[in-house]
Amino acid sequence: MTHTTRRARRRALRRGVTDFPALLRSSRPGIYFTALITATLLTEPDGAHDPDLTANHIRKALRSAAAEALREQDPTDLPAARDACNRHLSIPRTTAAGIKVTAAAHLTLAPDDQAAVNELLTAARTQGINDTLESQRTQALAERLAHPAALLAWLLSSSTTDLAVLPDDNTLSDIAQRLARYPRSEEEPFEIQVLAVVRDFFDQFPRHEQKRMLLQLLADAMRGARQPAHADKIEELLENTPTPASAIPGP
């Protein structure tokens, strides 16, 4: 009879700590995780015990542990929250009933909480798109006005510009140089960033003969890298680019 009673208590205890529910706060106010937690008993209760009371101690301890794991977890990333919760619950712990347990949880979001998460994700995507478009517009404007003549043309195109107080050449040049230092987007392809650096490098040599010398050096480097076709294109570009009249020595 005692053996049967002990077995019945063990079964009742396991039923009490299998798939018991928990409602757990997330890092987003008002949004909760829904969990079904199952405990694994590493030790058995000593002697006679009330299985309902023992199961209550175990549930309380594991709900508290799950809440601790999820308090800083973002419900918009449910897989990461699941990993964090199960990793924490897998650590053996001793409950108030003196039983050592581990646990695993099946973590979900209730329909209302999932709807709230969907709204958050939609808002974040919309904001991300708007931020990207605004950044692209700003960068494009900075690139267009990174030359004094382009900056002057932009000022003249505005109906609010007072033509009597236009900036002088030095001011235009200073503003254009500042715009040229506008940081490139980190998301730009590597090749685009390299082209921007090369263009800026060439701008440091304003004389035509300096640019021709740099292009010839580039062609020589391409031949050294066993890329003769690219070197030929550079040299063809040099041949087809007329020398400005100001660069031709007078008699």
Contacts in CASP RR format, 6 or more apart in sequence:
PFRMAT RR
TARGET T0000
AUTHOR 0000-0000-0000
METHOD contacts of the structure
MODEL  1
MTHTTRRARRRALRRGVTDFPALLRSSRPGIYFTALITATLLTEPDGAHD
PDLTANHIRKALRSAAAEALREQDPTDLPAARDACNRHLSIPRTTAAGIK
VTAAAHLTLAPDDQAAVNELLTAARTQGINDTLESQRTQALAERLAHPAA
LLAWLLSSSTTDLAVLPDDNTLSDIAQRLARYPRSEEEPFEIQVLAVVRD
FFDQFPRHEQKRMLLQLLADAMRGARQPAHADKIEELLENTPTPASAIPG
P
9 45 0 8 1.000
9 48 0 8 1.000
9 49 0 8 1.000
9 51 0 8 1.000
10 44 0 8 1.000
10 51 0 8 1.000
12 51 0 8 1.000
12 52 0 8 1.000
12 55 0 8 1.000
13 41 0 8 1.000
13 45 0 8 1.000
13 51 0 8 1.000
13 54 0 8 1.000
13 55 0 8 1.000
14 41 0 8 1.000
15 55 0 8 1.000
16 51 0 8 1.000
16 52 0 8 1.000
16 55 0 8 1.000
16 59 0 8 1.000
17 38 0 8 1.000
17 39 0 8 1.000
17 41 0 8 1.000
17 55 0 8 1.000
17 58 0 8 1.000
17 59 0 8 1.000
17 62 0 8 1.000
17 101 0 8 1.000
18 38 0 8 1.000
18 39 0 8 1.000
19 36 0 8 1.000
19 37 0 8 1.000
19 38 0 8 1.000
19 106 0 8 1.000
20 36 0 8 1.000
20 37 0 8 1.000
20 38 0 8 1.000
20 59 0 8 1.000
21 34 0 8 1.000
21 35 0 8 1.000
21 36 0 8 1.000
21 37 0 8 1.000
22 34 0 8 1.000
22 35 0 8 1.000
22 36 0 8 1.000
22 37 0 8 1.000
22 62 0 8 1.000
22 63 0 8 1.000
22 66 0 8 1.000
22 67 0 8 1.000
22 105 0 8 1.000
23 32 0 8 1.000
23 33 0 8 1.000
23 34 0 8 1.000
23 35 0 8 1.000
24 32 0 8 1.000
24 33 0 8 1.000
24 34 0 8 1.000
24 35 0 8 1.000
24 63 0 8 1.000
24 66 0 8 1.000
24 67 0 8 1.000
24 70 0 8 1.000
25 32 0 8 1.000
25 33 0 8 1.000
25 67 0 8 1.000
25 70 0 8 1.000
25 71 0 8 1.000
26 32 0 8 1.000
26 33 0 8 1.000
26 70 0 8 1.000
26 71 0 8 1.000
26 73 0 8 1.000
26 74 0 8 1.000
26 75 0 8 1.000
26 81 0 8 1.000
27 71 0 8 1.000
27 72 0 8 1.000
27 73 0 8 1.000
27 74 0 8 1.000
27 75 0 8 1.000
28 74 0 8 1.000
28 75 0 8 1.000
28 76 0 8 1.000
28 116 0 8 1.000
28 117 0 8 1.000
28 120 0 8 1.000
30 116 0 8 1.000
31 75 0 8 1.000
31 109 0 8 1.000
31 113 0 8 1.000
31 116 0 8 1.000
31 117 0 8 1.000
32 110 0 8 1.000
32 113 0 8 1.000
33 70 0 8 1.000
33 73 0 8 1.000
33 75 0 8 1.000
33 81 0 8 1.000
33 85 0 8 1.000
33 107 0 8 1.000
33 108 0 8 1.000
33 109 0 8 1.000
33 113 0 8 1.000
34 107 0 8 1.000
34 108 0 8 1.000
34 109 0 8 1.000
34 110 0 8 1.000
34 113 0 8 1.000
35 66 0 8 1.000
35 85 0 8 1.000
35 105 0 8 1.000
35 106 0 8 1.000
35 107 0 8 1.000
35 108 0 8 1.000
36 105 0 8 1.000
36 106 0 8 1.000
37 59 0 8 1.000
37 62 0 8 1.000
37 63 0 8 1.000
37 66 0 8 1.000
37 89 0 8 1.000
37 103 0 8 1.000
37 104 0 8 1.000
37 105 0 8 1.000
38 103 0 8 1.000
38 104 0 8 1.000
38 105 0 8 1.000
39 58 0 8 1.000
39 59 0 8 1.000
39 62 0 8 1.000
39 101 0 8 1.000
39 102 0 8 1.000
39 103 0 8 1.000
40 101 0 8 1.000
40 102 0 8 1.000
40 103 0 8 1.000
40 104 0 8 1.000
41 99 0 8 1.000
41 100 0 8 1.000
41 101 0 8 1.000
42 92 0 8 1.000
42 99 0 8 1.000
42 100 0 8 1.000
42 101 0 8 1.000
42 102 0 8 1.000
43 98 0 8 1.000
43 99 0 8 1.000
43 100 0 8 1.000
44 99 0 8 1.000
45 54 0 8 1.000
45 97 0 8 1.000
45 98 0 8 1.000
45 99 0 8 1.000
49 97 0 8 1.000
53 97 0 8 1.000
54 97 0 8 1.000
54 99 0 8 1.000
57 95 0 8 1.000
57 96 0 8 1.000
57 97 0 8 1.000
57 99 0 8 1.000
58 95 0 8 1.000
58 97 0 8 1.000
58 99 0 8 1.000
58 101 0 8 1.000
60 95 0 8 1.000
60 96 0 8 1.000
61 93 0 8 1.000
61 95 0 8 1.000
61 96 0 8 1.000
61 101 0 8 1.000
62 89 0 8 1.000
62 101 0 8 1.000
62 103 0 8 1.000
65 88 0 8 1.000
65 89 0 8 1.000
65 93 0 8 1.000
65 103 0 8 1.000
66 85 0 8 1.000
66 88 0 8 1.000
66 89 0 8 1.000
66 103 0 8 1.000
66 105 0 8 1.000
68 88 0 8 1.000
69 84 0 8 1.000
69 85 0 8 1.000
69 87 0 8 1.000
69 88 0 8 1.000
69 89 0 8 1.000
70 81 0 8 1.000
70 84 0 8 1.000
70 85 0 8 1.000
70 107 0 8 1.000
73 80 0 8 1.000
73 81 0 8 1.000
73 84 0 8 1.000
73 85 0 8 1.000
74 80 0 8 1.000
74 81 0 8 1.000
75 81 0 8 1.000
75 109 0 8 1.000
75 113 0 8 1.000
75 117 0 8 1.000
76 117 0 8 1.000
76 120 0 8 1.000
76 121 0 8 1.000
76 124 0 8 1.000
78 107 0 8 1.000
78 108 0 8 1.000
78 109 0 8 1.000
81 107 0 8 1.000
82 105 0 8 1.000
82 107 0 8 1.000
85 105 0 8 1.000
85 107 0 8 1.000
86 104 0 8 1.000
86 105 0 8 1.000
89 102 0 8 1.000
89 103 0 8 1.000
89 104 0 8 1.000
89 105 0 8 1.000
90 102 0 8 1.000
90 103 0 8 1.000
90 104 0 8 1.000
91 102 0 8 1.000
92 100 0 8 1.000
92 101 0 8 1.000
92 102 0 8 1.000
93 100 0 8 1.000
93 101 0 8 1.000
93 102 0 8 1.000
94 100 0 8 1.000
94 101 0 8 1.000
95 101 0 8 1.000
109 117 0 8 1.000
135 185 0 8 1.000
136 185 0 8 1.000
138 182 0 8 1.000
139 182 0 8 1.000
139 184 0 8 1.000
139 185 0 8 1.000
142 179 0 8 1.000
142 180 0 8 1.000
142 182 0 8 1.000
143 179 0 8 1.000
143 182 0 8 1.000
144 150 0 8 1.000
144 154 0 8 1.000
145 151 0 8 1.000
145 154 0 8 1.000
145 175 0 8 1.000
145 176 0 8 1.000
145 179 0 8 1.000
146 176 0 8 1.000
146 177 0 8 1.000
146 179 0 8 1.000
146 180 0 8 1.000
146 182 0 8 1.000
147 176 0 8 1.000
148 169 0 8 1.000
148 172 0 8 1.000
148 173 0 8 1.000
148 175 0 8 1.000
148 176 0 8 1.000
150 176 0 8 1.000
151 172 0 8 1.000
151 175 0 8 1.000
151 176 0 8 1.000
151 179 0 8 1.000
152 166 0 8 1.000
152 167 0 8 1.000
152 172 0 8 1.000
155 161 0 8 1.000
155 166 0 8 1.000
155 167 0 8 1.000
156 163 0 8 1.000
156 166 0 8 1.000
167 175 0 8 1.000
180 200 0 8 1.000
184 192 0 8 1.000
184 193 0 8 1.000
184 196 0 8 1.000
202 211 0 8 1.000
202 214 0 8 1.000
205 211 0 8 1.000
205 214 0 8 1.000
207 247 0 8 1.000
208 243 0 8 1.000
208 244 0 8 1.000
208 247 0 8 1.000
209 247 0 8 1.000
212 238 0 8 1.000
212 241 0 8 1.000
215 234 0 8 1.000
215 237 0 8 1.000
215 238 0 8 1.000
216 234 0 8 1.000
216 235 0 8 1.000
216 238 0 8 1.000
218 234 0 8 1.000
219 231 0 8 1.000
219 234 0 8 1.000
219 235 0 8 1.000
219 238 0 8 1.000
220 231 0 8 1.000
222 228 0 8 1.000
222 230 0 8 1.000
222 231 0 8 1.000
222 234 0 8 1.000
223 231 0 8 1.000
END
